[in-house]
Every structure is written in C-alpha cells, then in structure tokens.
Amino acid sequence: MIIEIRTLLTNWKTKRYIDQCTYKRLYSDEDLPRSYGLIKIHKEGYPLRIIVSCIIPSSILQLF
C-alpha cells in the first residue's frame, strides 16, 4: 500500500498536479501509524480505548 501511495504522489508531482511543497508534506519515509485498544476493565461490557501509536515530526507540531 505504501509503495502505491508513493508512486501516485510521484506521478502527481511529475504531471504538476501538486507542487514540491505539497509533495513533501504528503510523502512519508516513516511507517504508517498503528492503532490498538486497551480494555477498560472498570466499565461494564469492557469497551476499548483506542490508542494510535505514531511519531509526529516536531516541525508539524509547531503549526499547532
């Protein structure tokens, strides 16, 4: 899946559908975020708390 996304982004950049800045923001060398659930044992029915595990570059965090 990652290869297909990278190929699509490269094609869009080559055809000038997106500029270099947009390409760099969308293109990632890192793995996709992973998610998992932690069981809330104190709640009835044992619902899950969803946790998304990812590393966000500090340059993106500065925007917020």
PDBQT receptor file of N, H, CA, C and O in Angstrom, charges set to zero:
ATOM      1  N   MET A   1       0.815  -1.189   0.000  1.00  0.00    +0.000 N 
ATOM      2  CA  MET A   1       0.000   0.000   0.000  1.00  0.00    +0.000 C 
ATOM      3  C   MET A   1       0.863   1.258   0.000  1.00  0.00    +0.000 C 
ATOM      4  O   MET A   1       0.560   2.223  -0.702  1.00  0.00    +0.000 OA
ATOM      5  N   ILE A   2       1.935   1.247   0.786  1.00  0.00    +0.000 N 
ATOM      6  H   ILE A   2       2.181   0.463   1.356  1.00  0.00    +0.000 HD
ATOM      7  CA  ILE A   2       2.795   2.423   0.853  1.00  0.00    +0.000 C 
ATOM      8  C   ILE A   2       3.458   2.686  -0.493  1.00  0.00    +0.000 C 
ATOM      9  O   ILE A   2       3.603   3.838  -0.902  1.00  0.00    +0.000 OA
ATOM     10  N   ILE A   3       3.857   1.627  -1.180  1.00  0.00    +0.000 N 
ATOM     11  H   ILE A   3       3.739   0.691  -0.848  1.00  0.00    +0.000 HD
ATOM     12  CA  ILE A   3       4.502   1.785  -2.488  1.00  0.00    +0.000 C 
ATOM     13  C   ILE A   3       3.543   2.427  -3.483  1.00  0.00    +0.000 C 
ATOM     14  O   ILE A   3       3.938   3.292  -4.265  1.00  0.00    +0.000 OA
ATOM     15  N   GLU A   4       2.276   2.002  -3.450  1.00  0.00    +0.000 N 
ATOM     16  H   GLU A   4       1.955   1.300  -2.814  1.00  0.00    +0.000 HD
ATOM     17  CA  GLU A   4       1.287   2.567  -4.369  1.00  0.00    +0.000 C 
ATOM     18  C   GLU A   4       1.054   4.056  -4.095  1.00  0.00    +0.000 C 
ATOM     19  O   GLU A   4       0.912   4.848  -5.027  1.00  0.00    +0.000 OA
ATOM     20  N   ILE A   5       1.015   4.429  -2.824  1.00  0.00    +0.000 N 
ATOM     21  H   ILE A   5       1.130   3.786  -2.067  1.00  0.00    +0.000 HD
ATOM     22  CA  ILE A   5       0.817   5.836  -2.468  1.00  0.00    +0.000 C 
ATOM     23  C   ILE A   5       2.009   6.665  -2.927  1.00  0.00    +0.000 C 
ATOM     24  O   ILE A   5       1.836   7.751  -3.480  1.00  0.00    +0.000 OA
ATOM     25  N   ARG A   6       3.202   6.162  -2.703  1.00  0.00    +0.000 N 
ATOM     26  H   ARG A   6       3.342   5.280  -2.254  1.00  0.00    +0.000 HD
ATOM     27  CA  ARG A   6       4.410   6.894  -3.132  1.00  0.00    +0.000 C 
ATOM     28  C   ARG A   6       4.457   7.032  -4.648  1.00  0.00    +0.000 C 
ATOM     29  O   ARG A   6       4.838   8.083  -5.165  1.00  0.00    +0.000 OA
ATOM     30  N   THR A   7       4.073   5.981  -5.360  1.00  0.00    +0.000 N 
ATOM     31  H   THR A   7       3.763   5.128  -4.940  1.00  0.00    +0.000 HD
ATOM     32  CA  THR A   7       4.044   6.037  -6.824  1.00  0.00    +0.000 C 
ATOM     33  C   THR A   7       3.026   7.061  -7.307  1.00  0.00    +0.000 C 
ATOM     34  O   THR A   7       3.306   7.831  -8.225  1.00  0.00    +0.000 OA
ATOM     35  N   LEU A   8       1.851   7.072  -6.693  1.00  0.00    +0.000 N 
ATOM     36  H   LEU A   8       1.624   6.446  -5.947  1.00  0.00    +0.000 HD
ATOM     37  CA  LEU A   8       0.813   8.033  -7.051  1.00  0.00    +0.000 C 
ATOM     38  C   LEU A   8       1.284   9.463  -6.818  1.00  0.00    +0.000 C 
ATOM     39  O   LEU A   8       1.088  10.327  -7.673  1.00  0.00    +0.000 OA
ATOM     40  N   LEU A   9       1.901   9.718  -5.673  1.00  0.00    +0.000 N 
ATOM     41  H   LEU A   9       2.060   9.015  -4.978  1.00  0.00    +0.000 HD
ATOM     42  CA  LEU A   9       2.391  11.063  -5.370  1.00  0.00    +0.000 C 
ATOM     43  C   LEU A   9       3.480  11.496  -6.351  1.00  0.00    +0.000 C 
ATOM     44  O   LEU A   9       3.510  12.648  -6.783  1.00  0.00    +0.000 OA
ATOM     45  N   THR A  10       4.368  10.574  -6.699  1.00  0.00    +0.000 N 
ATOM     46  H   THR A  10       4.343   9.637  -6.348  1.00  0.00    +0.000 HD
ATOM     47  CA  THR A  10       5.424  10.887  -7.665  1.00  0.00    +0.000 C 
ATOM     48  C   THR A  10       4.827  11.216  -9.031  1.00  0.00    +0.000 C 
ATOM     49  O   THR A  10       5.271  12.157  -9.688  1.00  0.00    +0.000 OA
ATOM     50  N   ASN A  11       3.834  10.459  -9.460  1.00  0.00    +0.000 N 
ATOM     51  H   ASN A  11       3.473   9.695  -8.926  1.00  0.00    +0.000 HD
ATOM     52  CA  ASN A  11       3.167  10.745 -10.733  1.00  0.00    +0.000 C 
ATOM     53  C   ASN A  11       2.483  12.102 -10.711  1.00  0.00    +0.000 C 
ATOM     54  O   ASN A  11       2.564  12.854 -11.682  1.00  0.00    +0.000 OA
ATOM     55  N   TRP A  12       1.810  12.421  -9.613  1.00  0.00    +0.000 N 
ATOM     56  H   TRP A  12       1.744  11.810  -8.824  1.00  0.00    +0.000 HD
ATOM     57  CA  TRP A  12       1.136  13.720  -9.499  1.00  0.00    +0.000 C 
ATOM     58  C   TRP A  12       2.142  14.863  -9.560  1.00  0.00    +0.000 C 
ATOM     59  O   TRP A  12       1.890  15.890 -10.190  1.00  0.00    +0.000 OA
ATOM     60  N   LYS A  13       3.290  14.673  -8.896  1.00  0.00    +0.000 N 
ATOM     61  H   LYS A  13       3.495  13.838  -8.384  1.00  0.00    +0.000 HD
ATOM     62  CA  LYS A  13       4.316  15.724  -8.915  1.00  0.00    +0.000 C 
ATOM     63  C   LYS A  13       4.889  15.883 -10.317  1.00  0.00    +0.000 C 
ATOM     64  O   LYS A  13       5.104  17.004 -10.776  1.00  0.00    +0.000 OA
ATOM     65  N   THR A  14       5.138  14.769 -10.999  1.00  0.00    +0.000 N 
ATOM     66  H   THR A  14       4.964  13.857 -10.626  1.00  0.00    +0.000 HD
ATOM     67  CA  THR A  14       5.678  14.805 -12.356  1.00  0.00    +0.000 C 
ATOM     68  C   THR A  14       4.709  15.497 -13.315  1.00  0.00    +0.000 C 
ATOM     69  O   THR A  14       5.131  16.260 -14.184  1.00  0.00    +0.000 OA
ATOM     70  N   LYS A  15       3.421  15.231 -13.159  1.00  0.00    +0.000 N 
ATOM     71  H   LYS A  15       3.078  14.611 -12.453  1.00  0.00    +0.000 HD
ATOM     72  CA  LYS A  15       2.405  15.838 -14.027  1.00  0.00    +0.000 C 
ATOM     73  C   LYS A  15       1.980  17.232 -13.551  1.00  0.00    +0.000 C 
ATOM     74  O   LYS A  15       1.110  17.868 -14.147  1.00  0.00    +0.000 OA
ATOM     75  N   ARG A  16       2.610  17.690 -12.468  1.00  0.00    +0.000 N 
ATOM     76  H   ARG A  16       3.317  17.173 -11.984  1.00  0.00    +0.000 HD
ATOM     77  CA  ARG A  16       2.376  19.025 -11.902  1.00  0.00    +0.000 C 
ATOM     78  C   ARG A  16       0.955  19.221 -11.375  1.00  0.00    +0.000 C 
ATOM     79  O   ARG A  16       0.419  20.329 -11.402  1.00  0.00    +0.000 OA
ATOM     80  N   TYR A  17       0.354  18.128 -10.893  1.00  0.00    +0.000 N 
ATOM     81  H   TYR A  17       0.790  17.229 -10.871  1.00  0.00    +0.000 HD
ATOM     82  CA  TYR A  17      -0.935  18.233 -10.203  1.00  0.00    +0.000 C 
ATOM     83  C   TYR A  17      -0.729  18.812  -8.805  1.00  0.00    +0.000 C 
ATOM     84  O   TYR A  17      -1.588  19.517  -8.275  1.00  0.00    +0.000 OA
ATOM     85  N   ILE A  18       0.433  18.497  -8.217  1.00  0.00    +0.000 N 
ATOM     86  H   ILE A  18       1.131  17.925  -8.647  1.00  0.00    +0.000 HD
ATOM     87  CA  ILE A  18       0.794  19.047  -6.911  1.00  0.00    +0.000 C 
ATOM     88  C   ILE A  18       2.190  19.652  -7.006  1.00  0.00    +0.000 C 
ATOM     89  O   ILE A  18       2.997  19.231  -7.835  1.00  0.00    +0.000 OA
ATOM     90  N   ASP A  19       2.472  20.633  -6.161  1.00  0.00    +0.000 N 
ATOM     91  H   ASP A  19       1.816  20.975  -5.488  1.00  0.00    +0.000 HD
ATOM     92  CA  ASP A  19       3.793  21.253  -6.171  1.00  0.00    +0.000 C 
ATOM     93  C   ASP A  19       4.741  20.514  -5.216  1.00  0.00    +0.000 C 
ATOM     94  O   ASP A  19       4.336  19.580  -4.525  1.00  0.00    +0.000 OA
ATOM     95  N   GLN A  20       5.985  20.940  -5.189  1.00  0.00    +0.000 N 
ATOM     96  H   GLN A  20       6.315  21.699  -5.750  1.00  0.00    +0.000 HD
ATOM     97  CA  GLN A  20       7.006  20.280  -4.380  1.00  0.00    +0.000 C 
ATOM     98  C   GLN A  20       6.679  20.340  -2.887  1.00  0.00    +0.000 C 
ATOM     99  O   GLN A  20       6.910  19.371  -2.164  1.00  0.00    +0.000 OA
ATOM    100  N   CYS A  21       6.150  21.456  -2.430  1.00  0.00    +0.000 N 
ATOM    101  H   CYS A  21       5.962  22.243  -3.018  1.00  0.00    +0.000 HD
ATOM    102  CA  CYS A  21       5.816  21.618  -1.015  1.00  0.00    +0.000 C 
ATOM    103  C   CYS A  21       4.726  20.628  -0.598  1.00  0.00    +0.000 C 
ATOM    104  O   CYS A  21       4.845  19.978   0.441  1.00  0.00    +0.000 OA
ATOM    105  N   THR A  22       3.682  20.514  -1.391  1.00  0.00    +0.000 N 
ATOM    106  H   THR A  22       3.586  21.042  -2.235  1.00  0.00    +0.000 HD
ATOM    107  CA  THR A  22       2.599  19.561  -1.099  1.00  0.00    +0.000 C 
ATOM    108  C   THR A  22       3.115  18.138  -1.156  1.00  0.00    +0.000 C 
ATOM    109  O   THR A  22       2.741  17.304  -0.330  1.00  0.00    +0.000 OA
ATOM    110  N   TYR A  23       3.967  17.856  -2.121  1.00  0.00    +0.000 N 
ATOM    111  H   TYR A  23       4.270  18.532  -2.792  1.00  0.00    +0.000 HD
ATOM    112  CA  TYR A  23       4.555  16.530  -2.257  1.00  0.00    +0.000 C 
ATOM    113  C   TYR A  23       5.322  16.139  -0.991  1.00  0.00    +0.000 C 
ATOM    114  O   TYR A  23       5.180  15.021  -0.495  1.00  0.00    +0.000 OA
ATOM    115  N   LYS A  24       6.125  17.055  -0.480  1.00  0.00    +0.000 N 
ATOM    116  H   LYS A  24       6.240  17.963  -0.883  1.00  0.00    +0.000 HD
ATOM    117  CA  LYS A  24       6.921  16.770   0.714  1.00  0.00    +0.000 C 
ATOM    118  C   LYS A  24       6.041  16.557   1.941  1.00  0.00    +0.000 C 
ATOM    119  O   LYS A  24       6.370  15.742   2.802  1.00  0.00    +0.000 OA
ATOM    120  N   ARG A  25       4.928  17.281   2.029  1.00  0.00    +0.000 N 
ATOM    121  H   ARG A  25       4.661  17.944   1.330  1.00  0.00    +0.000 HD
ATOM    122  CA  ARG A  25       4.028  17.108   3.167  1.00  0.00    +0.000 C 
ATOM    123  C   ARG A  25       3.301  15.771   3.123  1.00  0.00    +0.000 C 
ATOM    124  O   ARG A  25       3.045  15.168   4.165  1.00  0.00    +0.000 OA
ATOM    125  N   LEU A  26       2.966  15.304   1.920  1.00  0.00    +0.000 N 
ATOM    126  H   LEU A  26       3.174  15.795   1.073  1.00  0.00    +0.000 HD
ATOM    127  CA  LEU A  26       2.217  14.056   1.778  1.00  0.00    +0.000 C 
ATOM    128  C   LEU A  26       3.106  12.820   1.756  1.00  0.00    +0.000 C 
ATOM    129  O   LEU A  26       2.682  11.741   2.170  1.00  0.00    +0.000 OA
ATOM    130  N   TYR A  27       4.329  12.968   1.278  1.00  0.00    +0.000 N 
ATOM    131  H   TYR A  27       4.674  13.844   0.941  1.00  0.00    +0.000 HD
ATOM    132  CA  TYR A  27       5.245  11.839   1.156  1.00  0.00    +0.000 C 
ATOM    133  C   TYR A  27       5.893  11.566   2.503  1.00  0.00    +0.000 C 
ATOM    134  O   TYR A  27       6.393  12.486   3.151  1.00  0.00    +0.000 OA
ATOM    135  N   SER A  28       5.888  10.327   2.922  1.00  0.00    +0.000 N 
ATOM    136  H   SER A  28       5.482   9.580   2.395  1.00  0.00    +0.000 HD
ATOM    137  CA  SER A  28       6.453   9.970   4.217  1.00  0.00    +0.000 C 
ATOM    138  C   SER A  28       7.389   8.791   4.064  1.00  0.00    +0.000 C 
ATOM    139  O   SER A  28       7.065   7.812   3.392  1.00  0.00    +0.000 OA
ATOM    140  N   ASP A  29       8.559   8.886   4.693  1.00  0.00    +0.000 N 
ATOM    141  H   ASP A  29       8.822   9.681   5.239  1.00  0.00    +0.000 HD
ATOM    142  CA  ASP A  29       9.508   7.771   4.715  1.00  0.00    +0.000 C 
ATOM    143  C   ASP A  29       9.256   6.861   5.909  1.00  0.00    +0.000 C 
ATOM    144  O   ASP A  29       9.857   5.792   6.018  1.00  0.00    +0.000 OA
ATOM    145  N   GLU A  30       8.370   7.283   6.803  1.00  0.00    +0.000 N 
ATOM    146  H   GLU A  30       7.882   8.152   6.714  1.00  0.00    +0.000 HD
ATOM    147  CA  GLU A  30       8.126   6.543   8.024  1.00  0.00    +0.000 C 
ATOM    148  C   GLU A  30       6.974   5.555   7.843  1.00  0.00    +0.000 C 
ATOM    149  O   GLU A  30       6.231   5.609   6.863  1.00  0.00    +0.000 OA
ATOM    150  N   ASP A  31       6.851   4.667   8.802  1.00  0.00    +0.000 N 
ATOM    151  H   ASP A  31       7.454   4.623   9.598  1.00  0.00    +0.000 HD
ATOM    152  CA  ASP A  31       5.758   3.705   8.792  1.00  0.00    +0.000 C 
ATOM    153  C   ASP A  31       4.432   4.400   9.078  1.00  0.00    +0.000 C 
ATOM    154  O   ASP A  31       4.396   5.480   9.669  1.00  0.00    +0.000 OA
ATOM    155  N   LEU A  32       3.361   3.772   8.656  1.00  0.00    +0.000 N 
ATOM    156  H   LEU A  32       3.390   2.895   8.176  1.00  0.00    +0.000 HD
ATOM    157  CA  LEU A  32       2.037   4.286   8.961  1.00  0.00    +0.000 C 
ATOM    158  C   LEU A  32       1.746   4.111  10.447  1.00  0.00    +0.000 C 
ATOM    159  O   LEU A  32       2.252   3.180  11.072  1.00  0.00    +0.000 OA
ATOM    160  N   PRO A  33       0.938   4.995  11.014  1.00  0.00    +0.000 N 
ATOM    161  CA  PRO A  33       0.587   4.837  12.431  1.00  0.00    +0.000 C 
ATOM    162  C   PRO A  33      -0.125   3.515  12.688  1.00  0.00    +0.000 C 
ATOM    163  O   PRO A  33      -0.841   3.007  11.825  1.00  0.00    +0.000 OA
ATOM    164  N   ARG A  34       0.074   2.975  13.853  1.00  0.00    +0.000 N 
ATOM    165  H   ARG A  34       0.656   3.388  14.554  1.00  0.00    +0.000 HD
ATOM    166  CA  ARG A  34      -0.579   1.740  14.272  1.00  0.00    +0.000 C 
ATOM    167  C   ARG A  34      -1.601   2.076  15.345  1.00  0.00    +0.000 C 
ATOM    168  O   ARG A  34      -1.419   3.021  16.112  1.00  0.00    +0.000 OA
ATOM    169  N   SER A  35      -2.656   1.313  15.394  1.00  0.00    +0.000 N 
ATOM    170  H   SER A  35      -2.804   0.545  14.771  1.00  0.00    +0.000 HD
ATOM    171  CA  SER A  35      -3.640   1.524  16.457  1.00  0.00    +0.000 C 
ATOM    172  C   SER A  35      -3.922   0.203  17.162  1.00  0.00    +0.000 C 
ATOM    173  O   SER A  35      -3.835  -0.877  16.578  1.00  0.00    +0.000 OA
ATOM    174  N   TYR A  36      -4.260   0.330  18.423  1.00  0.00    +0.000 N 
ATOM    175  H   TYR A  36      -4.331   1.208  18.898  1.00  0.00    +0.000 HD
ATOM    176  CA  TYR A  36      -4.615  -0.837  19.220  1.00  0.00    +0.000 C 
ATOM    177  C   TYR A  36      -5.578  -0.393  20.303  1.00  0.00    +0.000 C 
ATOM    178  O   TYR A  36      -5.772   0.805  20.510  1.00  0.00    +0.000 OA
ATOM    179  N   GLY A  37      -6.173  -1.332  20.984  1.00  0.00    +0.000 N 
ATOM    180  H   GLY A  37      -6.015  -2.305  20.815  1.00  0.00    +0.000 HD
ATOM    181  CA  GLY A  37      -7.145  -0.993  22.010  1.00  0.00    +0.000 C 
ATOM    182  C   GLY A  37      -6.741  -1.496  23.381  1.00  0.00    +0.000 C 
ATOM    183  O   GLY A  37      -6.214  -2.599  23.526  1.00  0.00    +0.000 OA
ATOM    184  N   LEU A  38      -6.995  -0.670  24.386  1.00  0.00    +0.000 N 
ATOM    185  H   LEU A  38      -7.423   0.226  24.269  1.00  0.00    +0.000 HD
ATOM    186  CA  LEU A  38      -6.813  -1.076  25.771  1.00  0.00    +0.000 C 
ATOM    187  C   LEU A  38      -8.193  -1.287  26.381  1.00  0.00    +0.000 C 
ATOM    188  O   LEU A  38      -9.077  -0.440  26.245  1.00  0.00    +0.000 OA
ATOM    189  N   ILE A  39      -8.370  -2.402  27.044  1.00  0.00    +0.000 N 
ATOM    190  H   ILE A  39      -7.653  -3.090  27.154  1.00  0.00    +0.000 HD
ATOM    191  CA  ILE A  39      -9.675  -2.722  27.628  1.00  0.00    +0.000 C 
ATOM    192  C   ILE A  39      -9.885  -1.882  28.888  1.00  0.00    +0.000 C 
ATOM    193  O   ILE A  39      -9.009  -1.799  29.748  1.00  0.00    +0.000 OA
ATOM    194  N   LYS A  40     -11.059  -1.264  28.978  1.00  0.00    +0.000 N 
ATOM    195  H   LYS A  40     -11.771  -1.332  28.278  1.00  0.00    +0.000 HD
ATOM    196  CA  LYS A  40     -11.445  -0.533  30.192  1.00  0.00    +0.000 C 
ATOM    197  C   LYS A  40     -12.148  -1.527  31.116  1.00  0.00    +0.000 C 
ATOM    198  O   LYS A  40     -13.358  -1.733  31.026  1.00  0.00    +0.000 OA
ATOM    199  N   ILE A  41     -11.359  -2.141  32.010  1.00  0.00    +0.000 N 
ATOM    200  H   ILE A  41     -10.375  -1.973  32.083  1.00  0.00    +0.000 HD
ATOM    201  CA  ILE A  41     -11.901  -3.206  32.846  1.00  0.00    +0.000 C 
ATOM    202  C   ILE A  41     -12.881  -2.690  33.900  1.00  0.00    +0.000 C 
ATOM    203  O   ILE A  41     -13.660  -3.471  34.447  1.00  0.00    +0.000 OA
ATOM    204  N   HIS A  42     -12.855  -1.399  34.189  1.00  0.00    +0.000 N 
ATOM    205  H   HIS A  42     -12.223  -0.764  33.744  1.00  0.00    +0.000 HD
ATOM    206  CA  HIS A  42     -13.753  -0.837  35.183  1.00  0.00    +0.000 C 
ATOM    207  C   HIS A  42     -15.123  -0.475  34.619  1.00  0.00    +0.000 C 
ATOM    208  O   HIS A  42     -16.021  -0.099  35.373  1.00  0.00    +0.000 OA
ATOM    209  N   LYS A  43     -15.293  -0.585  33.295  1.00  0.00    +0.000 N 
ATOM    210  H   LYS A  43     -14.564  -0.891  32.683  1.00  0.00    +0.000 HD
ATOM    211  CA  LYS A  43     -16.570  -0.261  32.650  1.00  0.00    +0.000 C 
ATOM    212  C   LYS A  43     -17.326  -1.544  32.308  1.00  0.00    +0.000 C 
ATOM    213  O   LYS A  43     -16.721  -2.578  32.025  1.00  0.00    +0.000 OA
ATOM    214  N   GLU A  44     -18.630  -1.463  32.340  1.00  0.00    +0.000 N 
ATOM    215  H   GLU A  44     -19.121  -0.623  32.570  1.00  0.00    +0.000 HD
ATOM    216  CA  GLU A  44     -19.456  -2.613  32.004  1.00  0.00    +0.000 C 
ATOM    217  C   GLU A  44     -19.373  -2.887  30.502  1.00  0.00    +0.000 C 
ATOM    218  O   GLU A  44     -19.423  -1.962  29.690  1.00  0.00    +0.000 OA
ATOM    219  N   GLY A  45     -19.250  -4.138  30.150  1.00  0.00    +0.000 N 
ATOM    220  H   GLY A  45     -19.209  -4.889  30.809  1.00  0.00    +0.000 HD
ATOM    221  CA  GLY A  45     -19.145  -4.518  28.746  1.00  0.00    +0.000 C 
ATOM    222  C   GLY A  45     -17.715  -4.471  28.223  1.00  0.00    +0.000 C 
ATOM    223  O   GLY A  45     -17.469  -4.861  27.082  1.00  0.00    +0.000 OA
ATOM    224  N   TYR A  46     -16.773  -4.006  29.026  1.00  0.00    +0.000 N 
ATOM    225  H   TYR A  46     -16.973  -3.689  29.953  1.00  0.00    +0.000 HD
ATOM    226  CA  TYR A  46     -15.355  -3.940  28.679  1.00  0.00    +0.000 C 
ATOM    227  C   TYR A  46     -15.090  -3.253  27.333  1.00  0.00    +0.000 C 
ATOM    228  O   TYR A  46     -14.548  -3.875  26.419  1.00  0.00    +0.000 OA
ATOM    229  N   PRO A  47     -15.469  -1.973  27.209  1.00  0.00    +0.000 N 
ATOM    230  CA  PRO A  47     -15.182  -1.272  25.952  1.00  0.00    +0.000 C 
ATOM    231  C   PRO A  47     -13.677  -1.030  25.781  1.00  0.00    +0.000 C 
ATOM    232  O   PRO A  47     -12.910  -1.111  26.741  1.00  0.00    +0.000 OA
ATOM    233  N   LEU A  48     -13.282  -0.741  24.576  1.00  0.00    +0.000 N 
ATOM    234  H   LEU A  48     -13.905  -0.675  23.796  1.00  0.00    +0.000 HD
ATOM    235  CA  LEU A  48     -11.870  -0.486  24.278  1.00  0.00    +0.000 C 
ATOM    236  C   LEU A  48     -11.584   1.011  24.228  1.00  0.00    +0.000 C 
ATOM    237  O   LEU A  48     -12.409   1.802  23.769  1.00  0.00    +0.000 OA
ATOM    238  N   ARG A  49     -10.414   1.378  24.703  1.00  0.00    +0.000 N 
ATOM    239  H   ARG A  49      -9.744   0.735  25.076  1.00  0.00    +0.000 HD
ATOM    240  CA  ARG A  49      -9.889   2.730  24.494  1.00  0.00    +0.000 C 
ATOM    241  C   ARG A  49      -8.901   2.615  23.344  1.00  0.00    +0.000 C 
ATOM    242  O   ARG A  49      -7.911   1.890  23.443  1.00  0.00    +0.000 OA
ATOM    243  N   ILE A  50      -9.165   3.321  22.262  1.00  0.00    +0.000 N 
ATOM    244  H   ILE A  50      -9.969   3.910  22.181  1.00  0.00    +0.000 HD
ATOM    245  CA  ILE A  50      -8.319   3.247  21.066  1.00  0.00    +0.000 C 
ATOM    246  C   ILE A  50      -7.070   4.101  21.277  1.00  0.00    +0.000 C 
ATOM    247  O   ILE A  50      -7.163   5.264  21.668  1.00  0.00    +0.000 OA
ATOM    248  N   ILE A  51      -5.907   3.515  21.016  1.00  0.00    +0.000 N 
ATOM    249  H   ILE A  51      -5.832   2.570  20.698  1.00  0.00    +0.000 HD
ATOM    250  CA  ILE A  51      -4.623   4.192  21.103  1.00  0.00    +0.000 C 
ATOM    251  C   ILE A  51      -4.000   4.187  19.712  1.00  0.00    +0.000 C 
ATOM    252  O   ILE A  51      -3.901   3.135  19.080  1.00  0.00    +0.000 OA
ATOM    253  N   VAL A  52      -3.578   5.362  19.227  1.00  0.00    +0.000 N 
ATOM    254  H   VAL A  52      -3.658   6.217  19.740  1.00  0.00    +0.000 HD
ATOM    255  CA  VAL A  52      -2.898   5.467  17.936  1.00  0.00    +0.000 C 
ATOM    256  C   VAL A  52      -1.431   5.738  18.224  1.00  0.00    +0.000 C 
ATOM    257  O   VAL A  52      -1.083   6.748  18.837  1.00  0.00    +0.000 OA
ATOM    258  N   SER A  53      -0.586   4.838  17.782  1.00  0.00    +0.000 N 
ATOM    259  H   SER A  53      -0.869   4.018  17.284  1.00  0.00    +0.000 HD
ATOM    260  CA  SER A  53       0.841   4.926  18.039  1.00  0.00    +0.000 C 
ATOM    261  C   SER A  53       1.536   5.495  16.805  1.00  0.00    +0.000 C 
ATOM    262  O   SER A  53       1.606   4.844  15.763  1.00  0.00    +0.000 OA
ATOM    263  N   CYS A  54       2.041   6.703  16.935  1.00  0.00    +0.000 N 
ATOM    264  H   CYS A  54       1.984   7.232  17.781  1.00  0.00    +0.000 HD
ATOM    265  CA  CYS A  54       2.769   7.308  15.823  1.00  0.00    +0.000 C 
ATOM    266  C   CYS A  54       3.718   8.368  16.371  1.00  0.00    +0.000 C 
ATOM    267  O   CYS A  54       3.552   8.849  17.491  1.00  0.00    +0.000 OA
ATOM    268  N   ILE A  55       4.688   8.715  15.585  1.00  0.00    +0.000 N 
ATOM    269  H   ILE A  55       4.823   8.324  14.675  1.00  0.00    +0.000 HD
ATOM    270  CA  ILE A  55       5.631   9.779  15.929  1.00  0.00    +0.000 C 
ATOM    271  C   ILE A  55       5.386  10.926  14.965  1.00  0.00    +0.000 C 
ATOM    272  O   ILE A  55       5.423  10.751  13.747  1.00  0.00    +0.000 OA
ATOM    273  N   ILE A  56       5.134  12.106  15.529  1.00  0.00    +0.000 N 
ATOM    274  H   ILE A  56       5.104  12.248  16.519  1.00  0.00    +0.000 HD
ATOM    275  CA  ILE A  56       4.865  13.285  14.717  1.00  0.00    +0.000 C 
ATOM    276  C   ILE A  56       6.115  14.154  14.718  1.00  0.00    +0.000 C 
ATOM    277  O   ILE A  56       6.610  14.510  15.787  1.00  0.00    +0.000 OA
ATOM    278  N   PRO A  57       6.642  14.509  13.533  1.00  0.00    +0.000 N 
ATOM    279  CA  PRO A  57       7.816  15.380  13.494  1.00  0.00    +0.000 C 
ATOM    280  C   PRO A  57       7.528  16.715  14.184  1.00  0.00    +0.000 C 
ATOM    281  O   PRO A  57       6.420  17.242  14.092  1.00  0.00    +0.000 OA
ATOM    282  N   SER A  58       8.519  17.247  14.863  1.00  0.00    +0.000 N 
ATOM    283  H   SER A  58       9.420  16.819  14.938  1.00  0.00    +0.000 HD
ATOM    284  CA  SER A  58       8.342  18.488  15.616  1.00  0.00    +0.000 C 
ATOM    285  C   SER A  58       7.985  19.666  14.710  1.00  0.00    +0.000 C 
ATOM    286  O   SER A  58       7.333  20.608  15.161  1.00  0.00    +0.000 OA
ATOM    287  N   SER A  59       8.397  19.630  13.448  1.00  0.00    +0.000 N 
ATOM    288  H   SER A  59       8.926  18.865  13.082  1.00  0.00    +0.000 HD
ATOM    289  CA  SER A  59       8.061  20.721  12.536  1.00  0.00    +0.000 C 
ATOM    290  C   SER A  59       6.555  20.812  12.305  1.00  0.00    +0.000 C 
ATOM    291  O   SER A  59       6.026  21.908  12.121  1.00  0.00    +0.000 OA
ATOM    292  N   ILE A  60       5.863  19.683  12.313  1.00  0.00    +0.000 N 
ATOM    293  H   ILE A  60       6.293  18.792  12.463  1.00  0.00    +0.000 HD
ATOM    294  CA  ILE A  60       4.413  19.679  12.140  1.00  0.00    +0.000 C 
ATOM    295  C   ILE A  60       3.739  20.150  13.421  1.00  0.00    +0.000 C 
ATOM    296  O   ILE A  60       2.736  20.863  13.377  1.00  0.00    +0.000 OA
ATOM    297  N   LEU A  61       4.300  19.745  14.573  1.00  0.00    +0.000 N 
ATOM    298  H   LEU A  61       5.114  19.166  14.609  1.00  0.00    +0.000 HD
ATOM    299  CA  LEU A  61       3.719  20.153  15.843  1.00  0.00    +0.000 C 
ATOM    300  C   LEU A  61       3.796  21.662  16.037  1.00  0.00    +0.000 C 
ATOM    301  O   LEU A  61       2.945  22.226  16.725  1.00  0.00    +0.000 OA
ATOM    302  N   GLN A  62       4.773  22.323  15.464  1.00  0.00    +0.000 N 
ATOM    303  H   GLN A  62       5.464  21.864  14.906  1.00  0.00    +0.000 HD
ATOM    304  CA  GLN A  62       4.918  23.766  15.609  1.00  0.00    +0.000 C 
ATOM    305  C   GLN A  62       3.743  24.512  14.976  1.00  0.00    +0.000 C 
ATOM    306  O   GLN A  62       3.466  25.654  15.344  1.00  0.00    +0.000 OA
ATOM    307  N   LEU A  63       3.062  23.887  14.040  1.00  0.00    +0.000 N 
ATOM    308  H   LEU A  63       3.287  22.959  13.741  1.00  0.00    +0.000 HD
ATOM    309  CA  LEU A  63       1.908  24.534  13.392  1.00  0.00    +0.000 C 
ATOM    310  C   LEU A  63       0.751  24.686  14.348  1.00  0.00    +0.000 C 
ATOM    311  O   LEU A  63      -0.098  25.555  14.150  1.00  0.00    +0.000 OA
ATOM    312  N   PHE A  64       0.692  23.857  15.390  1.00  0.00    +0.000 N 
ATOM    313  H   PHE A  64       1.382  23.151  15.551  1.00  0.00    +0.000 HD
ATOM    314  CA  PHE A  64      -0.406  23.895  16.340  1.00  0.00    +0.000 C 
ATOM    315  C   PHE A  64       0.041  24.630  17.563  1.00  0.00    +0.000 C 
ATOM    316  O   PHE A  64      -0.733  24.785  18.508  1.00  0.00    +0.000 OA
TER     317      PHE A  64
